[in-house]
Amino acid sequence: MEPLLGVASDFASNAFLLPAGGHSVSDLAVLANDPTSYDVDALHLALAPSLRYSDSGGGYTSLASNYFHLSGNATVSADLDIVSLTAAVGRDSSLYQNEFAGNGVGVRLDSTSSGLDWQHTVSPRALVTLDASWSRALYNESAKSSGLVDYRYVSVASSGSYALTERNKLNLQLGAGDYAALDGITKSRNYSLQLGFDRQLTEIWTLSTSAGYAKSDNSIKVYEGPFLIDGIVFGPFYVGTVKSEQKGPVYNASLTRRGETITFGASASRAFKPSGFEYLSRQDVAELNLTDIYSDRWTFAAKVDYQNTSAPQSNGTVSSVHYSSAQVSADWHWTPAWVVSLQAKWIQVKYNLPPDSAQSTGLSLQISRQFLRIEL
């Protein structure tokens, strides 16, 4: 076990990201997590509970999201095969944990997920994998005003990689998924194919790229009614299904540097993913991050990211949300066990329907106690 306990204080100038400016919010929270693992021969078991509880309802800031998460993992390793089973449940008072993919400020989310991964080594150069996953998201009643619907998503993916040389590797990825709104009205089925190339540029620089094509077939059930005849309500009646599609290129590229003290990463990607809207959403994501272990006591970090979520609506329009953020942080290791963390963050969000925008700035201070490894 490696438990962590902490307290945190946070301030945001526009915690609810209201276009009109909103109001500032400050809160005080307690944090706790307790990653626990057990290893015996080829079996590895891991359990990771974590929670946060604050003194205010909060908004969409770095801390104003109460949550409880519990994830587990079981992995069995053999000479040529690795099989892993994962499961997770969680409750979030807002969608901060999913960044801004869901466009649901202050919307409570209950999530459940599971997955099965298999990796097989064909030869010293060739490797194949097979991944299957299932997830479900349930929102509270306030989600209706933001267009979110409860959903279930099942996906299967397979990939193969071949090491051309010590530095170069070729990848092929195939994937398919089924996304269904739990109200039974809308659904999406997606398919993707990508070809990738990885290169170890130097001992510390790595380049990974993949590009391909994806298609999502959407459908919505159409009803008419209800009708009022002679004081009696009839319907609604199912009249048919309307189909549409999303298609286009998808990609994923990343450049990383892993040095002794400085770590740098840059990435950009496009994919069709579940986000709580009627259909799968196309998500464009770009990110830059930098970490500097300045000394034994000081660590500095900076991060900039951008996300554009384009969600087709049943009426034929496309709703887009542009999310940008930048943050800088400093960690002071007071002792080997006590850490003081200070973070400053800026957030901006822009909508196209209706055209509007909002932004917020904030500061947070956290003091945590990391307990050393405890043998059970």
C-alpha positions as CSV (number, residue, x, y, z in Angstrom):
1,M,0.0,0.0,0.0
2,E,1.1,3.6,-0.7
3,P,-1.6,5.8,0.7
4,L,-1.7,9.6,0.3
5,L,-3.7,12.1,2.4
6,G,-3.9,15.8,1.6
7,V,-5.8,19.1,2.0
8,A,-6.3,21.6,-0.9
9,S,-7.6,25.1,-1.3
10,D,-8.8,26.5,-4.6
11,F,-10.0,29.8,-6.1
12,A,-11.5,30.4,-9.5
13,S,-12.7,33.7,-10.9
14,N,-15.5,32.1,-12.9
15,A,-16.0,28.7,-11.5
16,F,-19.1,27.8,-13.5
17,L,-17.7,29.1,-16.8
18,L,-20.7,31.3,-17.3
19,P,-20.6,33.5,-20.5
20,A,-21.8,36.5,-18.5
21,G,-18.8,36.3,-16.2
22,G,-20.4,34.4,-13.3
23,H,-18.9,34.7,-9.9
24,S,-15.8,33.6,-8.1
25,V,-15.7,30.5,-5.9
26,S,-13.2,29.3,-3.3
27,D,-13.3,26.0,-1.5
28,L,-11.4,23.7,0.8
29,A,-11.1,20.0,0.2
30,V,-9.6,16.8,1.6
31,L,-8.0,14.3,-0.7
32,A,-7.2,10.6,-0.2
33,N,-6.1,7.7,-2.3
34,D,-4.7,4.3,-1.4
35,P,-3.2,2.3,-4.3
36,T,-2.7,-1.3,-3.2
37,S,-1.1,-4.1,-5.1
38,Y,-0.4,-7.8,-4.7
39,D,2.1,-9.9,-6.6
40,V,2.6,-13.7,-6.6
41,D,4.5,-15.5,-9.4
42,A,2.9,-14.4,-12.7
43,L,-0.2,-12.8,-11.1
44,H,-0.4,-9.1,-10.4
45,L,-3.4,-7.6,-8.7
46,A,-4.0,-3.9,-8.1
47,L,-6.8,-1.9,-6.4
48,A,-6.9,2.0,-6.4
49,P,-9.6,3.8,-4.5
50,S,-9.5,7.6,-4.4
51,L,-11.8,10.4,-3.3
52,R,-12.2,14.1,-2.9
53,Y,-14.7,16.0,-0.7
54,S,-15.0,19.8,-0.5
55,D,-16.9,22.3,1.7
56,S,-18.8,23.8,-1.3
57,G,-20.7,22.6,-4.4
58,G,-18.1,24.2,-6.5
59,G,-18.0,24.5,-10.3
60,Y,-15.8,23.6,-13.2
61,T,-12.4,24.3,-11.6
62,S,-9.4,22.2,-10.9
63,L,-10.7,21.3,-7.5
64,A,-14.4,21.9,-7.5
65,S,-15.4,18.3,-8.4
66,N,-16.1,15.9,-5.6
67,Y,-15.6,12.4,-6.7
68,F,-15.1,8.8,-5.6
69,H,-13.2,6.4,-7.9
70,L,-12.4,2.7,-7.5
71,S,-10.4,0.9,-10.2
72,G,-9.0,-2.6,-10.2
73,N,-6.7,-4.6,-12.4
74,A,-5.6,-8.2,-12.6
75,T,-2.8,-9.3,-14.9
76,V,-1.4,-12.7,-15.7
77,S,1.9,-13.0,-17.5
78,A,3.4,-15.9,-19.4
79,D,6.4,-16.3,-21.6
80,L,4.6,-15.1,-24.8
81,D,1.3,-13.9,-23.5
82,I,-0.1,-11.2,-21.2
83,V,-3.8,-11.1,-20.2
84,S,-5.2,-8.1,-18.3
85,L,-8.7,-7.6,-16.9
86,T,-9.7,-4.1,-15.7
87,A,-12.8,-2.7,-14.0
88,A,-13.7,0.8,-12.6
89,V,-16.6,2.6,-11.0
90,G,-16.9,6.2,-10.1
91,R,-19.1,9.2,-9.2
92,D,-18.2,12.8,-10.1
93,S,-20.1,15.9,-9.0
94,S,-19.1,17.5,-12.3
95,L,-17.4,16.4,-15.6
96,Y,-14.0,17.8,-14.7
97,Q,-12.5,14.3,-14.7
98,N,-13.4,14.1,-18.5
99,E,-12.0,17.5,-19.2
100,F,-14.6,19.4,-21.3
101,A,-15.6,16.5,-23.6
102,G,-19.1,16.4,-22.2
103,N,-20.0,20.0,-22.1
104,G,-21.6,19.4,-18.8
105,V,-20.5,21.9,-16.2
106,G,-21.8,20.8,-12.8
107,V,-23.5,17.7,-14.2
108,R,-23.1,14.6,-11.9
109,L,-21.7,11.5,-13.6
110,D,-21.9,7.9,-12.5
111,S,-19.6,5.8,-14.6
112,T,-18.8,2.1,-14.9
113,S,-16.3,0.4,-17.2
114,S,-14.5,-2.9,-17.8
115,G,-12.0,-4.2,-20.2
116,L,-10.1,-7.3,-21.4
117,D,-6.7,-7.0,-23.1
118,W,-4.5,-9.8,-24.6
119,Q,-1.0,-9.4,-25.9
120,H,0.9,-12.1,-27.7
121,T,4.5,-12.1,-28.8
122,V,4.7,-13.8,-32.2
123,S,8.5,-13.4,-32.5
124,P,11.2,-11.1,-31.1
125,R,10.1,-8.6,-33.7
126,A,6.3,-9.1,-34.0
127,L,3.6,-8.4,-31.5
128,V,-0.2,-8.6,-31.7
129,T,-2.9,-7.3,-29.3
130,L,-6.6,-7.7,-28.8
131,D,-8.6,-5.2,-26.7
132,A,-12.3,-5.3,-25.7
133,S,-14.0,-2.7,-23.5
134,W,-17.4,-1.8,-22.2
135,S,-18.5,1.5,-20.5
136,R,-21.7,3.1,-19.3
137,A,-22.4,6.7,-18.2
138,L,-25.4,7.9,-16.3
139,Y,-26.0,11.7,-15.8
140,N,-28.3,13.4,-13.3
141,E,-31.4,15.3,-14.3
142,S,-29.6,18.6,-14.9
143,A,-27.9,17.0,-17.9
144,K,-31.0,17.6,-20.0
145,S,-30.3,21.3,-20.3
146,S,-26.8,20.6,-21.7
147,G,-27.9,18.0,-24.3
148,L,-26.3,15.0,-22.5
149,V,-27.9,11.6,-22.6
150,D,-27.1,8.4,-20.7
151,Y,-25.1,6.0,-22.9
152,R,-23.4,2.6,-23.3
153,Y,-20.4,2.0,-25.4
154,V,-18.8,-1.3,-26.5
155,S,-15.6,-1.4,-28.5
156,V,-13.2,-4.0,-29.9
157,A,-9.7,-3.2,-31.3
158,S,-6.8,-5.2,-32.6
159,S,-3.3,-4.2,-33.5
160,G,-0.1,-5.6,-34.8
161,S,3.4,-4.2,-34.7
162,Y,6.6,-5.3,-36.4
163,A,10.1,-4.0,-35.5
164,L,11.8,-3.1,-38.8
165,T,15.1,-2.2,-37.1
166,E,16.2,-1.5,-33.5
167,R,14.8,2.1,-33.9
168,N,11.9,1.7,-36.3
169,K,8.5,0.0,-35.8
170,L,5.5,-0.4,-38.0
171,N,2.0,-0.7,-36.6
172,L,-1.5,-1.6,-38.0
173,Q,-4.6,-0.9,-36.0
174,L,-8.2,-2.0,-36.5
175,G,-11.2,-0.9,-34.4
176,A,-14.9,-1.0,-34.2
177,G,-17.4,0.2,-31.6
178,D,-21.2,0.4,-30.8
179,Y,-22.5,3.5,-29.1
180,A,-26.1,3.6,-27.9
181,A,-28.1,6.2,-26.0
182,L,-29.9,4.4,-23.1
183,D,-33.2,6.1,-24.1
184,G,-33.1,3.8,-27.2
185,I,-33.5,6.7,-29.6
186,T,-30.0,7.3,-31.1
187,K,-27.0,5.1,-31.7
188,S,-23.7,5.0,-33.6
189,R,-21.5,2.3,-35.0
190,N,-18.0,3.2,-35.8
191,Y,-15.1,1.6,-37.7
192,S,-11.5,2.7,-38.1
193,L,-8.2,1.6,-39.8
194,Q,-4.9,3.2,-39.0
195,L,-1.3,2.6,-40.1
196,G,1.5,3.8,-37.7
197,F,5.2,4.3,-37.6
198,D,7.3,4.7,-34.5
199,R,11.0,5.8,-34.5
200,Q,13.5,6.1,-31.7
201,L,15.2,9.3,-32.8
202,T,17.8,9.3,-30.1
203,E,18.2,7.8,-26.7
204,I,15.8,10.4,-25.2
205,W,13.6,11.5,-28.2
206,T,10.8,9.3,-29.5
207,L,8.4,9.9,-32.4
208,S,5.1,8.0,-32.8
209,T,2.7,8.6,-35.7
210,S,-0.4,6.9,-37.0
211,A,-3.0,7.9,-39.6
212,G,-6.0,6.3,-41.2
213,Y,-9.7,6.6,-41.9
214,A,-12.8,6.3,-39.7
215,K,-16.5,6.1,-40.3
216,S,-19.5,6.3,-38.0
217,D,-23.0,5.2,-39.0
218,N,-25.6,7.1,-37.0
219,S,-29.3,6.3,-36.7
220,I,-32.3,7.9,-34.8
221,K,-35.7,6.5,-34.3
222,V,-38.5,9.0,-35.3
223,Y,-41.8,9.2,-33.4
224,E,-45.0,11.2,-34.1
225,G,-47.4,12.3,-31.4
226,P,-48.7,12.1,-28.8
227,F,-52.1,13.0,-30.2
228,L,-55.2,14.2,-28.2
229,I,-58.4,12.8,-29.6
230,D,-61.7,13.2,-27.7
231,G,-59.8,13.8,-24.5
232,I,-57.8,10.6,-25.0
233,V,-54.0,10.7,-25.5
234,F,-52.6,8.4,-28.2
235,G,-48.9,7.8,-29.0
236,P,-46.3,8.6,-29.6
237,F,-46.0,6.2,-32.5
238,Y,-42.8,4.9,-34.1
239,V,-42.7,5.9,-37.8
240,G,-39.2,4.9,-38.9
241,T,-35.5,5.4,-38.6
242,V,-33.4,8.2,-40.1
243,K,-29.7,7.3,-40.9
244,S,-26.7,9.5,-41.4
245,E,-22.9,9.1,-41.3
246,Q,-19.7,10.8,-40.1
247,K,-16.5,9.9,-41.9
248,G,-13.0,11.3,-42.4
249,P,-9.4,11.0,-41.6
250,V,-8.2,10.2,-38.1
251,Y,-4.6,10.4,-36.7
252,N,-2.4,10.4,-33.7
253,A,1.1,11.9,-33.5
254,S,3.3,12.4,-30.5
255,L,6.9,13.6,-29.8
256,T,8.4,12.9,-26.4
257,R,11.7,13.7,-24.7
258,R,12.7,11.8,-21.6
259,G,15.8,13.1,-20.0
260,E,17.2,12.8,-16.5
261,T,15.6,16.0,-15.3
262,I,13.5,17.4,-18.2
263,T,10.6,15.7,-19.8
264,F,8.8,17.2,-22.8
265,G,5.8,16.0,-24.8
266,A,3.8,17.2,-27.7
267,S,0.8,15.4,-29.2
268,A,-2.1,15.9,-31.6
269,S,-5.0,13.5,-32.4
270,R,-8.4,13.1,-34.0
271,A,-10.8,10.3,-33.2
272,F,-14.5,9.5,-32.9
273,K,-15.3,9.0,-29.2
274,P,-18.3,8.8,-26.8
275,S,-18.9,12.1,-25.0
276,G,-22.5,12.0,-23.8
277,F,-24.2,13.5,-26.8
278,E,-26.7,11.8,-29.2
279,Y,-24.0,10.3,-31.4
280,L,-20.3,9.7,-31.3
281,S,-18.4,13.0,-31.3
282,R,-15.3,13.9,-33.3
283,Q,-12.6,15.1,-31.0
284,D,-9.5,17.0,-32.0
285,V,-7.0,17.3,-29.2
286,A,-3.6,19.0,-29.1
287,E,-1.3,19.1,-26.0
288,L,2.1,20.4,-24.9
289,N,3.6,19.6,-21.6
290,L,7.0,20.2,-19.9
291,T,8.3,18.9,-16.6
292,D,11.6,20.0,-15.0
293,I,13.0,18.3,-11.9
294,Y,15.0,21.3,-10.8
295,S,16.4,19.8,-7.7
296,D,15.8,17.2,-5.0
297,R,13.1,19.5,-3.5
298,W,11.7,21.4,-6.5
299,T,9.7,20.3,-9.5
300,F,8.2,22.7,-12.1
301,A,5.7,21.9,-14.8
302,A,3.7,23.6,-17.5
303,K,0.9,22.4,-19.8
304,V,-1.1,23.8,-22.6
305,D,-4.0,21.9,-24.3
306,Y,-6.7,22.4,-26.8
307,Q,-9.8,20.3,-27.5
308,N,-12.5,20.7,-30.2
309,T,-15.6,18.4,-29.8
310,S,-17.9,18.4,-32.8
311,A,-21.2,16.5,-32.0
312,P,-23.8,16.0,-34.8
313,Q,-27.4,16.7,-33.7
314,S,-30.5,14.8,-34.7
315,N,-31.8,17.9,-36.5
316,G,-28.8,17.9,-38.8
317,T,-26.8,20.7,-37.2
318,V,-23.4,20.2,-35.6
319,S,-22.6,21.5,-32.1
320,S,-19.0,22.4,-31.4
321,V,-17.2,23.2,-28.2
322,H,-13.7,24.6,-28.2
323,Y,-11.8,24.1,-24.9
324,S,-8.4,25.7,-24.2
325,S,-6.4,25.7,-21.0
326,A,-2.9,26.5,-19.8
327,Q,-1.4,25.8,-16.4
328,V,1.8,26.1,-14.5
329,S,2.7,24.4,-11.3
330,A,5.5,24.0,-8.7
331,D,6.0,21.2,-6.2
332,W,8.1,21.7,-3.2
333,H,9.2,18.5,-1.4
334,W,9.3,19.8,2.1
335,T,10.4,16.4,3.3
336,P,10.6,13.0,1.5
337,A,6.9,12.5,2.6
338,W,5.4,16.0,2.6
339,V,4.8,17.9,-0.6
340,V,3.4,21.4,-1.1
341,S,2.0,22.1,-4.6
342,L,1.0,25.4,-6.1
343,Q,-0.9,25.7,-9.4
344,A,-2.2,28.5,-11.6
345,K,-4.6,27.8,-14.4
346,W,-6.5,29.6,-17.2
347,I,-9.5,28.1,-19.0
348,Q,-11.5,29.3,-22.0
349,V,-14.5,27.7,-23.7
350,K,-16.2,28.7,-26.9
351,Y,-19.6,27.4,-28.3
352,N,-20.9,27.6,-31.8
353,L,-24.6,27.0,-31.0
354,P,-25.4,29.5,-29.7
355,P,-22.2,31.4,-30.4
356,D,-20.8,32.3,-26.9
357,S,-17.7,32.0,-24.8
358,A,-16.5,32.1,-21.2
359,Q,-13.2,32.0,-19.4
360,S,-11.8,31.6,-15.9
361,T,-8.5,31.9,-14.0
362,G,-7.7,30.2,-10.8
363,L,-5.1,29.3,-8.1
364,S,-4.8,26.2,-6.0
365,L,-2.7,25.1,-3.1
366,Q,-2.3,21.6,-1.9
367,I,-0.4,20.0,1.0
368,S,-0.2,16.2,0.9
369,R,1.4,13.4,2.9
370,Q,2.7,10.5,0.9
371,F,3.2,7.5,3.1
372,L,6.0,5.2,2.3
373,R,5.4,1.7,1.0
374,I,3.5,-0.4,3.6
375,E,4.0,-4.1,3.4
376,L,0.8,-6.1,4.3
